[in-house]
Amino acid sequence: MMTFRERIESLLRMGLLVFVLAAAAFLSAVMTMRFAIQGREVDMPNLVGKNSADAQALLQTRGLQLKVVDRIYSDLPANAVTRQSPPAGEHMKVSQDAHVVLSLGPQNVTVPALEGVSLRVARIQLLQSGLQLGEVTSYSVPEMLADTVLQQNPPSGTRAASLRVNLLVSEGEPQPAYVMPWLVGMQFPEADRLIFSSGLKLSKITYALSAQWPKGTVIEQTPDQGSKVTSSTAIELQVAQ
């Protein structure tokens, strides 16, 4: 027959076992629910035209997140969604992001005339106009100073739909081109003189052990023989030591 103390200990052990089993069942249910939610798919709602707060609230009801990737001028009110990705109706997994572009409202800034000025001046004028410098592309134009603005997009005098203005600028006078000579097998002093006389510049020399070539012989070159090079091309030689 069990003593009173033994009965108490038995009840405590049973209670602990019940608690452990209940906790394990609860954790299992939580993990199952989490996996079910993460794997669940919902339809992307139409956000275009809605203000950012309403769009975010709508997304949250479906377990999605709002991510603003850009802001542009448009006829829509400020903070209204002008574009969205993915589009409405596409299947999305819960917790994924909806990328949106928000409106800055109607454009009241006229794009300044930048063609013919330097890139530095163009940058300052854009900043003063409340605009930003976008993509800058370079192009070689004879008799044109380097970093001179050749073309702009959007054109001057227009009301752009974006804060960014892209520019095409001059690289200056095109550099004369040469044909890379064959240097492998020459002694280094001879190769160095040939590089200089060809209007080129040696930028890097490395040394390596070679059983095939005598000490001081050029064993590798970059660029290869026959390549088109200019005075700014980085020429590298490896010399036997």
C-alpha positions as a Markdown table, in Angstrom:
| # | Residue | x | y | z |
|---|---|---|---|---|
| 1 | Met | 0.0 | 0.0 | 0.0 |
| 2 | Met | 1.4 | 3.5 | -1.0 |
| 3 | Thr | 2.2 | 5.9 | 1.7 |
| 4 | Phe | 0.8 | 9.5 | 1.5 |
| 5 | Arg | 4.2 | 10.8 | 0.4 |
| 6 | Glu | 4.4 | 8.2 | -2.4 |
| 7 | Arg | 0.9 | 9.2 | -3.6 |
| 8 | Ile | 1.9 | 12.9 | -3.7 |
| 9 | Glu | 5.1 | 12.1 | -5.7 |
| 10 | Ser | 3.1 | 9.9 | -8.1 |
| 11 | Leu | 0.5 | 12.7 | -8.7 |
| 12 | Leu | 3.3 | 15.2 | -9.3 |
| 13 | Arg | 5.0 | 12.9 | -11.8 |
| 14 | Met | 1.7 | 12.4 | -13.6 |
| 15 | Gly | 1.0 | 16.2 | -13.6 |
| 16 | Leu | 4.5 | 16.9 | -15.0 |
| 17 | Leu | 4.0 | 14.3 | -17.8 |
| 18 | Val | 0.6 | 15.8 | -18.7 |
| 19 | Phe | 2.2 | 19.3 | -18.9 |
| 20 | Val | 5.1 | 18.1 | -21.1 |
| 21 | Leu | 2.7 | 16.3 | -23.5 |
| 22 | Ala | 0.4 | 19.4 | -23.6 |
| 23 | Ala | 3.4 | 21.7 | -24.3 |
| 24 | Ala | 4.6 | 19.4 | -27.1 |
| 25 | Ala | 1.2 | 19.3 | -28.7 |
| 26 | Phe | 0.9 | 23.1 | -28.5 |
| 27 | Leu | 4.4 | 23.6 | -30.1 |
| 28 | Ser | 3.5 | 21.1 | -32.8 |
| 29 | Ala | 0.2 | 23.0 | -33.5 |
| 30 | Val | 2.1 | 26.3 | -33.7 |
| 31 | Met | 4.7 | 25.0 | -36.1 |
| 32 | Thr | 2.1 | 23.3 | -38.3 |
| 33 | Met | 0.1 | 26.6 | -38.5 |
| 34 | Arg | 3.3 | 28.6 | -39.3 |
| 35 | Phe | 4.2 | 26.2 | -42.2 |
| 36 | Ala | 0.6 | 26.3 | -43.4 |
| 37 | Ile | 0.6 | 30.1 | -43.4 |
| 38 | Gln | 4.0 | 30.5 | -45.1 |
| 39 | Gly | 3.0 | 28.1 | -47.8 |
| 40 | Arg | -0.4 | 29.7 | -48.4 |
| 41 | Glu | -1.0 | 31.6 | -51.6 |
| 42 | Val | -3.1 | 34.7 | -52.0 |
| 43 | Asp | -4.1 | 36.9 | -55.0 |
| 44 | Met | -2.3 | 40.2 | -55.4 |
| 45 | Pro | -4.9 | 43.0 | -55.1 |
| 46 | Asn | -5.1 | 46.0 | -57.4 |
| 47 | Leu | -3.2 | 48.8 | -55.6 |
| 48 | Val | -3.0 | 51.5 | -58.4 |
| 49 | Gly | -4.8 | 54.7 | -57.4 |
| 50 | Lys | -4.9 | 53.9 | -53.7 |
| 51 | Asn | -2.9 | 55.9 | -51.3 |
| 52 | Ser | 0.0 | 54.2 | -49.6 |
| 53 | Ala | -1.8 | 53.8 | -46.2 |
| 54 | Asp | -4.8 | 52.1 | -47.8 |
| 55 | Ala | -2.6 | 49.9 | -50.0 |
| 56 | Gln | -0.6 | 48.8 | -47.0 |
| 57 | Ala | -3.7 | 48.0 | -45.0 |
| 58 | Leu | -5.2 | 46.0 | -47.9 |
| 59 | Leu | -2.0 | 44.0 | -48.3 |
| 60 | Gln | -1.8 | 43.3 | -44.6 |
| 61 | Thr | -5.2 | 41.6 | -44.7 |
| 62 | Arg | -3.7 | 39.1 | -47.2 |
| 63 | Gly | -0.4 | 38.7 | -45.3 |
| 64 | Leu | 1.6 | 40.7 | -47.8 |
| 65 | Gln | 4.0 | 43.6 | -47.3 |
| 66 | Leu | 4.3 | 47.0 | -49.1 |
| 67 | Lys | 7.7 | 48.1 | -50.4 |
| 68 | Val | 8.2 | 51.5 | -52.0 |
| 69 | Val | 10.8 | 51.3 | -54.8 |
| 70 | Asp | 10.5 | 54.8 | -56.4 |
| 71 | Arg | 8.5 | 58.0 | -56.4 |
| 72 | Ile | 7.6 | 59.9 | -59.6 |
| 73 | Tyr | 5.5 | 62.9 | -60.7 |
| 74 | Ser | 2.1 | 62.0 | -62.0 |
| 75 | Asp | -1.5 | 63.3 | -62.3 |
| 76 | Leu | -2.4 | 61.1 | -59.3 |
| 77 | Pro | -2.4 | 62.7 | -55.8 |
| 78 | Ala | 0.7 | 62.6 | -53.8 |
| 79 | Asn | 1.4 | 59.2 | -52.1 |
| 80 | Ala | -1.0 | 57.4 | -54.5 |
| 81 | Val | 0.3 | 54.1 | -56.1 |
| 82 | Thr | 1.1 | 54.7 | -59.8 |
| 83 | Arg | 2.6 | 51.3 | -60.5 |
| 84 | Gln | 2.8 | 47.9 | -58.8 |
| 85 | Ser | 4.7 | 44.7 | -59.3 |
| 86 | Pro | 3.6 | 41.9 | -59.4 |
| 87 | Pro | 0.4 | 43.0 | -61.2 |
| 88 | Ala | -3.1 | 42.5 | -59.7 |
| 89 | Gly | -4.4 | 39.0 | -59.8 |
| 90 | Glu | -1.0 | 37.3 | -59.6 |
| 91 | His | -0.6 | 34.5 | -57.1 |
| 92 | Met | 1.7 | 35.4 | -54.1 |
| 93 | Lys | 2.9 | 33.6 | -51.1 |
| 94 | Val | 2.1 | 35.1 | -47.8 |
| 95 | Ser | 4.8 | 37.4 | -46.4 |
| 96 | Gln | 6.1 | 38.4 | -49.9 |
| 97 | Asp | 6.6 | 42.1 | -50.9 |
| 98 | Ala | 4.5 | 44.1 | -53.3 |
| 99 | His | 6.8 | 46.6 | -55.0 |
| 100 | Val | 5.1 | 50.0 | -55.7 |
| 101 | Val | 5.9 | 53.3 | -57.2 |
| 102 | Leu | 4.3 | 56.3 | -55.4 |
| 103 | Ser | 3.2 | 59.6 | -56.9 |
| 104 | Leu | 4.8 | 62.9 | -56.0 |
| 105 | Gly | 1.7 | 64.7 | -57.4 |
| 106 | Pro | 1.6 | 66.8 | -60.5 |
| 107 | Gln | 5.0 | 68.0 | -61.8 |
| 108 | Asn | 5.6 | 71.7 | -61.3 |
| 109 | Val | 9.3 | 71.7 | -62.1 |
| 110 | Thr | 10.6 | 72.5 | -65.6 |
| 111 | Val | 13.6 | 70.6 | -66.7 |
| 112 | Pro | 16.5 | 73.1 | -67.2 |
| 113 | Ala | 18.6 | 73.3 | -70.4 |
| 114 | Leu | 21.8 | 71.3 | -69.8 |
| 115 | Glu | 23.2 | 70.7 | -73.3 |
| 116 | Gly | 26.5 | 72.4 | -73.8 |
| 117 | Val | 27.4 | 72.8 | -70.1 |
| 118 | Ser | 29.8 | 70.7 | -68.1 |
| 119 | Leu | 28.7 | 67.7 | -66.1 |
| 120 | Arg | 29.5 | 69.5 | -62.9 |
| 121 | Val | 27.4 | 72.5 | -63.9 |
| 122 | Ala | 24.5 | 70.2 | -65.0 |
| 123 | Arg | 24.6 | 68.5 | -61.6 |
| 124 | Ile | 24.3 | 71.8 | -59.8 |
| 125 | Gln | 21.5 | 73.1 | -62.0 |
| 126 | Leu | 19.5 | 69.8 | -61.4 |
| 127 | Leu | 20.0 | 70.1 | -57.7 |
| 128 | Gln | 18.8 | 73.7 | -57.7 |
| 129 | Ser | 15.7 | 72.7 | -59.7 |
| 130 | Gly | 14.8 | 69.9 | -57.3 |
| 131 | Leu | 15.8 | 67.2 | -59.8 |
| 132 | Gln | 18.3 | 64.4 | -59.6 |
| 133 | Leu | 21.1 | 63.3 | -62.0 |
| 134 | Gly | 20.1 | 59.9 | -63.5 |
| 135 | Glu | 22.2 | 57.7 | -65.8 |
| 136 | Val | 25.3 | 59.3 | -67.4 |
| 137 | Thr | 26.5 | 57.8 | -70.6 |
| 138 | Ser | 29.8 | 58.8 | -72.3 |
| 139 | Tyr | 30.6 | 59.1 | -76.0 |
| 140 | Ser | 33.7 | 60.2 | -77.8 |
| 141 | Val | 33.2 | 63.3 | -79.9 |
| 142 | Pro | 36.1 | 65.0 | -81.8 |
| 143 | Glu | 36.8 | 68.7 | -80.8 |
| 144 | Met | 34.5 | 68.5 | -77.8 |
| 145 | Leu | 35.7 | 69.0 | -74.2 |
| 146 | Ala | 35.4 | 66.0 | -71.9 |
| 147 | Asp | 32.3 | 65.9 | -69.6 |
| 148 | Thr | 30.3 | 68.3 | -71.9 |
| 149 | Val | 26.6 | 67.5 | -72.0 |
| 150 | Leu | 25.7 | 66.4 | -75.5 |
| 151 | Gln | 22.1 | 65.4 | -74.9 |
| 152 | Gln | 19.5 | 65.2 | -72.1 |
| 153 | Asn | 16.4 | 63.2 | -71.4 |
| 154 | Pro | 13.8 | 64.6 | -70.7 |
| 155 | Pro | 14.5 | 67.6 | -73.0 |
| 156 | Ser | 14.8 | 71.1 | -71.6 |
| 157 | Gly | 11.5 | 72.9 | -71.0 |
| 158 | Thr | 9.4 | 69.8 | -70.4 |
| 159 | Arg | 7.7 | 68.7 | -67.2 |
| 160 | Ala | 9.3 | 65.3 | -66.5 |
| 161 | Ala | 7.4 | 62.4 | -65.0 |
| 162 | Ser | 10.5 | 61.5 | -63.0 |
| 163 | Leu | 12.9 | 63.2 | -60.6 |
| 164 | Arg | 15.8 | 61.9 | -62.7 |
| 165 | Val | 17.4 | 63.4 | -65.8 |
| 166 | Asn | 19.7 | 61.2 | -67.9 |
| 167 | Leu | 22.6 | 62.7 | -69.7 |
| 168 | Leu | 24.9 | 61.9 | -72.6 |
| 169 | Val | 28.3 | 63.5 | -72.1 |
| 170 | Ser | 31.5 | 63.7 | -74.2 |
| 171 | Glu | 34.6 | 61.7 | -73.4 |
| 172 | Gly | 36.7 | 64.3 | -75.2 |
| 173 | Glu | 39.0 | 63.7 | -78.1 |
| 174 | Pro | 39.1 | 60.0 | -79.0 |
| 175 | Gln | 42.5 | 58.5 | -78.2 |
| 176 | Pro | 44.6 | 57.1 | -81.0 |
| 177 | Ala | 44.5 | 53.3 | -81.3 |
| 178 | Tyr | 47.5 | 51.0 | -81.7 |
| 179 | Val | 48.1 | 47.4 | -82.3 |
| 180 | Met | 49.6 | 45.5 | -79.4 |
| 181 | Pro | 53.1 | 44.2 | -80.4 |
| 182 | Trp | 54.4 | 40.7 | -79.7 |
| 183 | Leu | 56.7 | 40.9 | -76.7 |
| 184 | Val | 57.0 | 37.3 | -75.4 |
| 185 | Gly | 60.6 | 36.1 | -75.9 |
| 186 | Met | 62.1 | 39.6 | -75.7 |
| 187 | Gln | 64.4 | 40.7 | -73.0 |
| 188 | Phe | 62.6 | 43.0 | -70.7 |
| 189 | Pro | 64.6 | 46.2 | -71.5 |
| 190 | Glu | 64.0 | 45.7 | -75.2 |
| 191 | Ala | 60.2 | 45.1 | -74.6 |
| 192 | Asp | 60.0 | 48.2 | -72.4 |
| 193 | Arg | 61.6 | 50.4 | -75.1 |
| 194 | Leu | 59.2 | 49.0 | -77.7 |
| 195 | Ile | 56.2 | 49.7 | -75.5 |
| 196 | Phe | 57.3 | 53.3 | -75.0 |
| 197 | Ser | 58.1 | 53.9 | -78.7 |
| 198 | Ser | 54.6 | 52.5 | -79.6 |
| 199 | Gly | 53.0 | 55.3 | -77.6 |
| 200 | Leu | 51.9 | 52.8 | -74.8 |
| 201 | Lys | 52.6 | 52.6 | -71.1 |
| 202 | Leu | 53.7 | 49.7 | -69.0 |
| 203 | Ser | 51.5 | 49.5 | -65.9 |
| 204 | Lys | 52.5 | 46.3 | -64.1 |
| 205 | Ile | 55.4 | 43.8 | -64.0 |
| 206 | Thr | 55.4 | 40.5 | -62.2 |
| 207 | Tyr | 58.2 | 37.9 | -62.0 |
| 208 | Ala | 58.0 | 34.1 | -62.1 |
| 209 | Leu | 60.3 | 31.1 | -62.3 |
| 210 | Ser | 60.6 | 29.5 | -65.7 |
| 211 | Ala | 62.6 | 26.5 | -66.9 |
| 212 | Gln | 61.9 | 27.4 | -70.5 |
| 213 | Trp | 63.0 | 31.0 | -70.7 |
| 214 | Pro | 66.3 | 32.7 | -69.6 |
| 215 | Lys | 66.2 | 35.2 | -66.7 |
| 216 | Gly | 64.9 | 38.6 | -67.7 |
| 217 | Thr | 62.8 | 37.3 | -70.6 |
| 218 | Val | 59.2 | 38.3 | -71.1 |
| 219 | Ile | 57.1 | 35.1 | -70.8 |
| 220 | Glu | 53.5 | 36.5 | -70.7 |
| 221 | Gln | 51.8 | 39.7 | -71.9 |
| 222 | Thr | 48.4 | 41.3 | -71.4 |
| 223 | Pro | 46.8 | 42.3 | -73.8 |
| 224 | Asp | 47.6 | 39.7 | -76.4 |
| 225 | Gln | 49.5 | 40.5 | -79.6 |
| 226 | Gly | 47.3 | 42.1 | -82.2 |
| 227 | Ser | 44.8 | 43.6 | -79.7 |
| 228 | Lys | 43.6 | 47.1 | -80.2 |
| 229 | Val | 45.1 | 49.3 | -77.5 |
| 230 | Thr | 45.3 | 53.0 | -76.6 |
| 231 | Ser | 47.7 | 55.1 | -74.5 |
| 232 | Ser | 45.4 | 54.5 | -71.5 |
| 233 | Thr | 45.4 | 50.7 | -71.9 |
| 234 | Ala | 46.9 | 48.9 | -68.9 |
| 235 | Ile | 49.8 | 46.7 | -70.2 |
| 236 | Glu | 51.1 | 44.0 | -68.0 |
| 237 | Leu | 54.2 | 41.8 | -68.4 |
| 238 | Gln | 55.4 | 38.7 | -66.6 |
| 239 | Val | 59.2 | 38.3 | -66.7 |
| 240 | Ala | 61.3 | 35.2 | -65.9 |
| 241 | Gln | 63.5 | 35.4 | -62.8 |
